[in-house]
């Protein structure tokens, strides 16, 4: 990168630590080199010297000296930016991991994985743009809800698809989700075990907790733990689904008595509860991490960053993303 840059802090970056901001915008810049730039005064905020843990605010100007690393091509994907890009470009921006057998994407909230009613663009159709020289189209091996952001694993070959699908079926895959929920569970960590069944409603199909033995019901098991909380109003949960039922975590959060913020299907109307000021009314659920046996041996572990609307909420609540812990590679 040539020349000094002056960049404005976006509204959804308010409250973010300065070192985290650099990690998002300049992922190739290590912590050590950034510290050196800060100590020498080459990086400044509104003209003043700052430390790496300084919290930046919307509208502030960050001075960035010439760096030997590239800036991230563009900001987080949104519905607006996706409309102006072709499928290959969008998938390239979503890419978290690539090897000859496996692709892992960071699916944005709002992008459907497969086609359906009201869906104009979906990952499955977009993968046509990534056919290889043999004509093979990458294959989906699992799903994410349209409004859920995060890690999506895709197989590049038929053999890889069989291997990865088996890993999901045999439950040798570990999936971790982050959610922001209403209220704070009484128990810090626990197991949720219910039966779930699909039912038709005026607003479309939805899942509900069923009685044991009810016809058509499937057993569903999830685990949760509290990472952080904002008084008794909101809690940041880590969720692990042991089974993979439709809307499982969303229904289990509701069953726990702490529905996920911004859930259009499973957040019950409460006239005494107001949506937190400054937060976007969107589903606060992220497929944060996946660890899965790789078709060529060993395990593949990939982590997705917070989507913009959740990052904004984390900033407002003073949650530190690092508190969620680091996953083993």
DRENMI-895360 format. One record per residue (C-alpha): residue in one letter; x, z negated, y negated. Coordinates in nm, 2 decimals, always signed. Layout:
N
+------+--------+--------+--------+
| code |      x |      z |      y |
+------+--------+--------+--------+
|    A |      X |      Z |      Y |
...
+------+--------+--------+--------+
// end
This chain:
329
+------+--------+--------+--------+
| code |      x |      z |      y |
+------+--------+--------+--------+
|    X |  +0.00 |  +0.00 |  +0.00 |
|    X |  +0.15 |  +0.10 |  -0.34 |
|    X |  +0.09 |  -0.08 |  -0.67 |
|    X |  -0.08 |  -0.41 |  -0.77 |
|    X |  -0.45 |  -0.44 |  -0.69 |
|    X |  -0.71 |  -0.66 |  -0.86 |
|    X |  -1.01 |  -0.72 |  -0.63 |
|    X |  -1.33 |  -0.91 |  -0.72 |
|    X |  -1.47 |  -1.17 |  -0.47 |
|    X |  -1.80 |  -1.05 |  -0.33 |
|    X |  -2.11 |  -1.29 |  -0.35 |
|    X |  -2.12 |  -1.33 |  +0.03 |
|    X |  -1.75 |  -1.45 |  +0.02 |
|    X |  -1.82 |  -1.74 |  -0.21 |
|    X |  -1.67 |  -2.06 |  -0.07 |
|    X |  -1.43 |  -1.88 |  +0.16 |
|    X |  -1.07 |  -2.01 |  +0.20 |
|    X |  -0.82 |  -1.77 |  +0.04 |
|    X |  -0.62 |  -1.73 |  +0.36 |
|    X |  -0.94 |  -1.64 |  +0.54 |
|    X |  -1.02 |  -1.38 |  +0.28 |
|    X |  -0.68 |  -1.22 |  +0.33 |
|    X |  -0.73 |  -1.23 |  +0.71 |
|    X |  -1.05 |  -1.03 |  +0.66 |
|    X |  -0.92 |  -0.78 |  +0.41 |
|    X |  -0.56 |  -0.75 |  +0.52 |
|    X |  -0.55 |  -0.84 |  +0.90 |
|    X |  -0.19 |  -0.72 |  +0.93 |
|    X |  -0.06 |  -0.98 |  +0.68 |
|    X |  +0.06 |  -1.29 |  +0.86 |
|    X |  +0.02 |  -1.65 |  +0.74 |
|    X |  +0.39 |  -1.69 |  +0.67 |
|    X |  +0.43 |  -1.38 |  +0.45 |
|    X |  +0.11 |  -1.48 |  +0.26 |
|    X |  +0.25 |  -1.83 |  +0.20 |
|    X |  +0.56 |  -1.67 |  +0.06 |
|    X |  +0.36 |  -1.45 |  -0.18 |
|    X |  +0.16 |  -1.76 |  -0.29 |
|    X |  +0.47 |  -1.97 |  -0.35 |
|    X |  +0.63 |  -1.70 |  -0.56 |
|    X |  +0.31 |  -1.65 |  -0.77 |
|    X |  +0.27 |  -1.29 |  -0.66 |
|    X |  -0.08 |  -1.36 |  -0.53 |
|    X |  -0.30 |  -1.52 |  -0.80 |
|    X |  -0.67 |  -1.60 |  -0.85 |
|    X |  -0.80 |  -1.54 |  -1.21 |
|    X |  -0.44 |  -1.53 |  -1.32 |
|    X |  -0.35 |  -1.88 |  -1.19 |
|    X |  -0.14 |  -1.99 |  -0.90 |
|    X |  -0.33 |  -2.11 |  -0.59 |
|    X |  -0.27 |  -2.25 |  -0.24 |
|    X |  -0.38 |  -2.09 |  +0.08 |
|    X |  -0.66 |  -2.34 |  +0.13 |
|    X |  -0.82 |  -2.28 |  -0.21 |
|    X |  -1.19 |  -2.20 |  -0.20 |
|    X |  -1.27 |  -1.87 |  -0.38 |
|    X |  -1.59 |  -1.81 |  -0.57 |
|    X |  -1.80 |  -1.49 |  -0.64 |
|    X |  -1.67 |  -1.29 |  -0.93 |
|    X |  -1.32 |  -1.43 |  -0.93 |
|    X |  -1.03 |  -1.18 |  -0.94 |
|    X |  -0.76 |  -1.18 |  -0.68 |
|    X |  -0.42 |  -1.03 |  -0.77 |
|    X |  -0.27 |  -0.85 |  -0.47 |
|    X |  +0.10 |  -0.73 |  -0.49 |
|    X |  +0.22 |  -0.42 |  -0.31 |
|    X |  +0.20 |  -0.50 |  +0.06 |
|    X |  +0.36 |  -0.34 |  +0.37 |
|    X |  +0.04 |  -0.37 |  +0.56 |
|    X |  -0.27 |  -0.16 |  +0.53 |
|    X |  -0.60 |  -0.28 |  +0.38 |
|    X |  -0.89 |  -0.29 |  +0.62 |
|    X |  -1.06 |  +0.05 |  +0.59 |
|    X |  -1.39 |  -0.08 |  +0.46 |
|    X |  -1.60 |  -0.39 |  +0.45 |
|    X |  -1.84 |  -0.51 |  +0.71 |
|    X |  -2.08 |  -0.26 |  +0.84 |
|    X |  -2.43 |  -0.27 |  +0.69 |
|    X |  -2.74 |  -0.06 |  +0.75 |
|    X |  -2.66 |  +0.12 |  +0.42 |
|    X |  -2.30 |  +0.20 |  +0.51 |
|    X |  -2.40 |  +0.31 |  +0.86 |
|    X |  -2.65 |  +0.56 |  +0.72 |
|    X |  -2.37 |  +0.75 |  +0.54 |
|    X |  -2.13 |  +0.77 |  +0.84 |
|    X |  -2.13 |  +0.97 |  +1.16 |
|    X |  -2.15 |  +0.80 |  +1.50 |
|    X |  -1.78 |  +0.83 |  +1.57 |
|    X |  -1.69 |  +0.66 |  +1.24 |
|    X |  -1.93 |  +0.38 |  +1.29 |
|    X |  -1.81 |  +0.31 |  +1.64 |
|    X |  -1.45 |  +0.32 |  +1.52 |
|    X |  -1.52 |  +0.05 |  +1.26 |
|    X |  -1.70 |  -0.16 |  +1.52 |
|    X |  -1.40 |  -0.15 |  +1.77 |
|    X |  -1.25 |  -0.48 |  +1.87 |
|    X |  -1.06 |  -0.37 |  +2.18 |
|    X |  -0.97 |  -0.04 |  +2.35 |
|    X |  -0.79 |  +0.04 |  +2.67 |
|    X |  -0.82 |  +0.32 |  +2.93 |
|    X |  -1.11 |  +0.14 |  +3.11 |
|    X |  -1.29 |  -0.08 |  +2.86 |
|    X |  -1.42 |  -0.07 |  +2.50 |
|    X |  -1.54 |  -0.38 |  +2.32 |
|    X |  -1.74 |  -0.34 |  +2.00 |
|    X |  -1.85 |  -0.58 |  +1.73 |
|    X |  -2.21 |  -0.48 |  +1.71 |
|    X |  -2.37 |  -0.54 |  +1.36 |
|    X |  -2.70 |  -0.73 |  +1.33 |
|    X |  -2.98 |  -0.48 |  +1.30 |
|    X |  -2.83 |  -0.21 |  +1.52 |
|    X |  -3.02 |  -0.16 |  +1.85 |
|    X |  -2.82 |  -0.13 |  +2.17 |
|    X |  -3.07 |  +0.11 |  +2.33 |
|    X |  -3.36 |  +0.33 |  +2.20 |
|    X |  -3.72 |  +0.21 |  +2.17 |
|    X |  -4.02 |  +0.19 |  +1.94 |
|    X |  -3.91 |  +0.21 |  +1.58 |
|    X |  -3.54 |  +0.26 |  +1.67 |
|    X |  -3.38 |  +0.55 |  +1.48 |
|    X |  -3.02 |  +0.48 |  +1.58 |
|    X |  -2.87 |  +0.29 |  +1.88 |
|    X |  -2.54 |  +0.23 |  +2.04 |
|    X |  -2.62 |  +0.41 |  +2.37 |
|    X |  -2.69 |  +0.74 |  +2.19 |
|    X |  -2.39 |  +0.69 |  +1.95 |
|    X |  -2.16 |  +0.67 |  +2.26 |
|    X |  -2.22 |  +1.05 |  +2.30 |
|    X |  -1.96 |  +1.09 |  +2.03 |
|    X |  -1.70 |  +0.92 |  +2.24 |
|    X |  -1.71 |  +1.14 |  +2.56 |
|    X |  -1.37 |  +1.19 |  +2.70 |
|    X |  -1.19 |  +1.51 |  +2.80 |
|    X |  -1.36 |  +1.50 |  +3.14 |
|    X |  -1.70 |  +1.48 |  +2.97 |
|    X |  -1.76 |  +1.12 |  +3.07 |
|    X |  -1.97 |  +0.92 |  +2.83 |
|    X |  -1.89 |  +0.55 |  +2.79 |
|    X |  -2.15 |  +0.33 |  +2.97 |
|    X |  -2.33 |  +0.02 |  +2.86 |
|    X |  -2.29 |  -0.27 |  +3.10 |
|    X |  -2.49 |  -0.54 |  +2.92 |
|    X |  -2.72 |  -0.58 |  +2.62 |
|    X |  -2.75 |  -0.77 |  +2.29 |
|    X |  -3.08 |  -0.82 |  +2.10 |
|    X |  -3.11 |  -0.59 |  +1.80 |
|    X |  -3.08 |  -0.87 |  +1.55 |
|    X |  -2.79 |  -1.04 |  +1.73 |
|    X |  -2.44 |  -0.96 |  +1.61 |
|    X |  -2.12 |  -0.97 |  +1.81 |
|    X |  -1.93 |  -0.88 |  +2.12 |
|    X |  -2.06 |  -0.58 |  +2.32 |
|    X |  -1.86 |  -0.46 |  +2.63 |
|    X |  -1.87 |  -0.09 |  +2.72 |
|    X |  -1.71 |  +0.08 |  +3.02 |
|    X |  -1.52 |  +0.41 |  +2.98 |
|    X |  -1.54 |  +0.52 |  +3.34 |
|    X |  -1.78 |  +0.51 |  +3.63 |
|    X |  -1.55 |  +0.28 |  +3.83 |
|    X |  -1.51 |  +0.04 |  +3.53 |
|    X |  -1.89 |  +0.03 |  +3.48 |
|    X |  -1.93 |  -0.07 |  +3.85 |
|    X |  -1.67 |  -0.35 |  +3.81 |
|    X |  -1.80 |  -0.48 |  +3.48 |
|    X |  -2.16 |  -0.47 |  +3.59 |
|    X |  -2.07 |  -0.67 |  +3.90 |
|    X |  -1.89 |  -0.93 |  +3.69 |
|    X |  -2.21 |  -0.99 |  +3.49 |
|    X |  -2.43 |  -0.99 |  +3.81 |
|    X |  -2.20 |  -1.24 |  +3.99 |
|    X |  -2.16 |  -1.46 |  +3.68 |
|    X |  -1.78 |  -1.44 |  +3.66 |
|    X |  -1.82 |  -1.35 |  +3.29 |
|    X |  -1.82 |  -1.63 |  +3.03 |
|    X |  -2.02 |  -1.56 |  +2.71 |
|    X |  -2.01 |  -1.79 |  +2.41 |
|    X |  -2.26 |  -1.77 |  +2.12 |
|    X |  -2.27 |  -1.94 |  +1.78 |
|    X |  -2.60 |  -2.02 |  +1.62 |
|    X |  -2.73 |  -2.20 |  +1.31 |
|    X |  -3.04 |  -2.40 |  +1.40 |
|    X |  -3.31 |  -2.61 |  +1.22 |
|    X |  -3.24 |  -2.98 |  +1.25 |
|    X |  -2.98 |  -3.15 |  +1.47 |
|    X |  -3.02 |  -3.22 |  +1.84 |
|    X |  -3.01 |  -3.59 |  +1.94 |
|    X |  -2.76 |  -3.52 |  +2.22 |
|    X |  -2.42 |  -3.37 |  +2.12 |
|    X |  -2.40 |  -3.15 |  +2.43 |
|    X |  -2.63 |  -3.08 |  +2.72 |
|    X |  -2.79 |  -2.84 |  +2.96 |
|    X |  -3.12 |  -2.66 |  +2.91 |
|    X |  -3.30 |  -2.55 |  +3.23 |
|    X |  -3.64 |  -2.38 |  +3.22 |
|    X |  -3.85 |  -2.10 |  +3.37 |
|    X |  -3.92 |  -1.81 |  +3.14 |
|    X |  -4.19 |  -1.54 |  +3.15 |
|    X |  -4.27 |  -1.24 |  +2.93 |
|    X |  -4.61 |  -1.23 |  +2.76 |
|    X |  -4.78 |  -0.98 |  +2.53 |
|    X |  -4.88 |  -1.09 |  +2.18 |
|    X |  -5.02 |  -0.92 |  +1.87 |
|    X |  -4.67 |  -0.90 |  +1.74 |
|    X |  -4.53 |  -0.74 |  +2.06 |
|    X |  -4.38 |  -0.89 |  +2.38 |
|    X |  -4.21 |  -1.23 |  +2.36 |
|    X |  -4.08 |  -1.48 |  +2.61 |
|    X |  -4.22 |  -1.83 |  +2.67 |
|    X |  -4.13 |  -2.13 |  +2.88 |
|    X |  -4.33 |  -2.12 |  +3.20 |
|    X |  -4.42 |  -2.36 |  +3.48 |
|    X |  -4.21 |  -2.37 |  +3.79 |
|    X |  -4.35 |  -2.13 |  +4.04 |
|    X |  -4.56 |  -1.94 |  +3.78 |
|    X |  -4.59 |  -1.58 |  +3.90 |
|    X |  -4.34 |  -1.35 |  +3.73 |
|    X |  -4.13 |  -1.63 |  +3.58 |
|    X |  -3.74 |  -1.64 |  +3.61 |
|    X |  -3.52 |  -1.94 |  +3.61 |
|    X |  -3.30 |  -1.97 |  +3.30 |
|    X |  -3.00 |  -2.20 |  +3.23 |
|    X |  -2.81 |  -2.25 |  +2.91 |
|    X |  -2.56 |  -2.50 |  +2.78 |
|    X |  -2.50 |  -2.61 |  +2.42 |
|    X |  -2.28 |  -2.84 |  +2.21 |
|    X |  -2.29 |  -2.93 |  +1.84 |
|    X |  -1.98 |  -2.80 |  +1.65 |
|    X |  -2.09 |  -2.92 |  +1.30 |
|    X |  -2.39 |  -3.02 |  +1.10 |
|    X |  -2.53 |  -3.03 |  +0.74 |
|    X |  -2.68 |  -3.37 |  +0.71 |
|    X |  -2.98 |  -3.37 |  +0.95 |
|    X |  -3.11 |  -3.04 |  +0.82 |
|    X |  -2.90 |  -2.78 |  +1.00 |
|    X |  -2.67 |  -2.77 |  +1.30 |
|    X |  -2.40 |  -2.52 |  +1.41 |
|    X |  -2.43 |  -2.49 |  +1.79 |
|    X |  -2.21 |  -2.33 |  +2.05 |
|    X |  -2.43 |  -2.18 |  +2.32 |
|    X |  -2.34 |  -2.06 |  +2.67 |
|    X |  -2.60 |  -1.87 |  +2.88 |
|    X |  -2.54 |  -1.92 |  +3.25 |
|    X |  -2.82 |  -1.68 |  +3.33 |
|    X |  -2.90 |  -1.37 |  +3.13 |
|    X |  -3.28 |  -1.36 |  +3.06 |
|    X |  -3.44 |  -1.17 |  +2.77 |
|    X |  -3.42 |  -1.38 |  +2.45 |
|    X |  -3.29 |  -1.67 |  +2.66 |
|    X |  -3.09 |  -1.85 |  +2.39 |
|    X |  -3.36 |  -1.80 |  +2.12 |
|    X |  -3.63 |  -1.94 |  +2.35 |
|    X |  -3.41 |  -2.23 |  +2.46 |
|    X |  -3.33 |  -2.32 |  +2.11 |
|    X |  -3.70 |  -2.34 |  +2.03 |
|    X |  -3.77 |  -2.54 |  +2.35 |
|    X |  -3.50 |  -2.78 |  +2.24 |
|    X |  -3.70 |  -2.83 |  +1.92 |
|    X |  -3.43 |  -2.66 |  +1.70 |
|    X |  -3.51 |  -2.29 |  +1.66 |
|    X |  -3.25 |  -2.05 |  +1.53 |
|    X |  -3.26 |  -1.99 |  +1.15 |
|    X |  -3.40 |  -1.66 |  +1.06 |
|    X |  -3.55 |  -1.58 |  +1.40 |
|    X |  -3.85 |  -1.35 |  +1.34 |
|    X |  -4.00 |  -1.42 |  +1.68 |
|    X |  -3.92 |  -1.78 |  +1.77 |
|    X |  -3.90 |  -1.97 |  +1.44 |
|    X |  -4.25 |  -2.13 |  +1.41 |
|    X |  -4.42 |  -2.14 |  +1.07 |
|    X |  -4.38 |  -2.48 |  +0.90 |
|    X |  -4.53 |  -2.52 |  +0.55 |
|    X |  -4.32 |  -2.83 |  +0.50 |
|    X |  -3.99 |  -2.65 |  +0.57 |
|    X |  -3.82 |  -2.43 |  +0.31 |
|    X |  -3.56 |  -2.17 |  +0.40 |
|    X |  -3.22 |  -2.29 |  +0.26 |
|    X |  -3.15 |  -2.15 |  -0.09 |
|    X |  -2.88 |  -1.89 |  -0.09 |
|    X |  -2.91 |  -1.80 |  +0.27 |
|    X |  -3.04 |  -1.47 |  +0.40 |
|    X |  -3.35 |  -1.48 |  +0.62 |
|    X |  -3.19 |  -1.31 |  +0.91 |
|    X |  -3.12 |  -1.42 |  +1.27 |
|    X |  -2.82 |  -1.65 |  +1.27 |
|    X |  -2.70 |  -1.58 |  +1.62 |
|    X |  -2.36 |  -1.43 |  +1.71 |
|    X |  -2.22 |  -1.33 |  +2.04 |
|    X |  -1.89 |  -1.49 |  +1.95 |
|    X |  -1.67 |  -1.45 |  +2.25 |
|    X |  -1.65 |  -1.30 |  +2.60 |
|    X |  -1.41 |  -1.35 |  +2.89 |
|    X |  -1.46 |  -1.10 |  +3.17 |
|    X |  -1.26 |  -0.99 |  +3.47 |
|    X |  -1.08 |  -0.66 |  +3.38 |
|    X |  -1.13 |  -0.37 |  +3.62 |
|    X |  -0.75 |  -0.34 |  +3.65 |
|    X |  -0.70 |  -0.71 |  +3.72 |
|    X |  -0.67 |  -1.02 |  +3.50 |
|    X |  -0.92 |  -1.12 |  +3.24 |
|    X |  -1.01 |  -0.96 |  +2.91 |
|    X |  -1.10 |  -1.21 |  +2.63 |
|    X |  -1.24 |  -1.08 |  +2.30 |
|    X |  -1.37 |  -1.27 |  +1.99 |
|    X |  -1.60 |  -1.14 |  +1.71 |
|    X |  -1.59 |  -1.26 |  +1.35 |
|    X |  -1.90 |  -1.40 |  +1.18 |
|    X |  -2.13 |  -1.12 |  +1.04 |
|    X |  -2.17 |  -1.12 |  +0.66 |
|    X |  -2.50 |  -1.31 |  +0.65 |
|    X |  -2.37 |  -1.59 |  +0.87 |
|    X |  -2.03 |  -1.60 |  +0.68 |
|    X |  -2.23 |  -1.65 |  +0.36 |
|    X |  -2.42 |  -1.94 |  +0.52 |
|    X |  -2.10 |  -2.09 |  +0.66 |
|    X |  -1.95 |  -2.08 |  +0.31 |
|    X |  -2.26 |  -2.24 |  +0.15 |
|    X |  -2.26 |  -2.52 |  +0.41 |
|    X |  -1.89 |  -2.58 |  +0.39 |
|    X |  -1.84 |  -2.50 |  +0.76 |
|    X |  -1.49 |  -2.41 |  +0.87 |
|    X |  -1.48 |  -2.12 |  +1.12 |
|    X |  -1.17 |  -2.27 |  +1.27 |
|    X |  -1.37 |  -2.58 |  +1.38 |
|    X |  -1.53 |  -2.37 |  +1.65 |
|    X |  -1.20 |  -2.38 |  +1.84 |
|    X |  -0.97 |  -2.11 |  +1.97 |
|    X |  -1.05 |  -1.94 |  +2.30 |
|    X |  -0.79 |  -1.87 |  +2.56 |
|    X |  -0.67 |  -1.51 |  +2.57 |
+------+--------+--------+--------+
// end
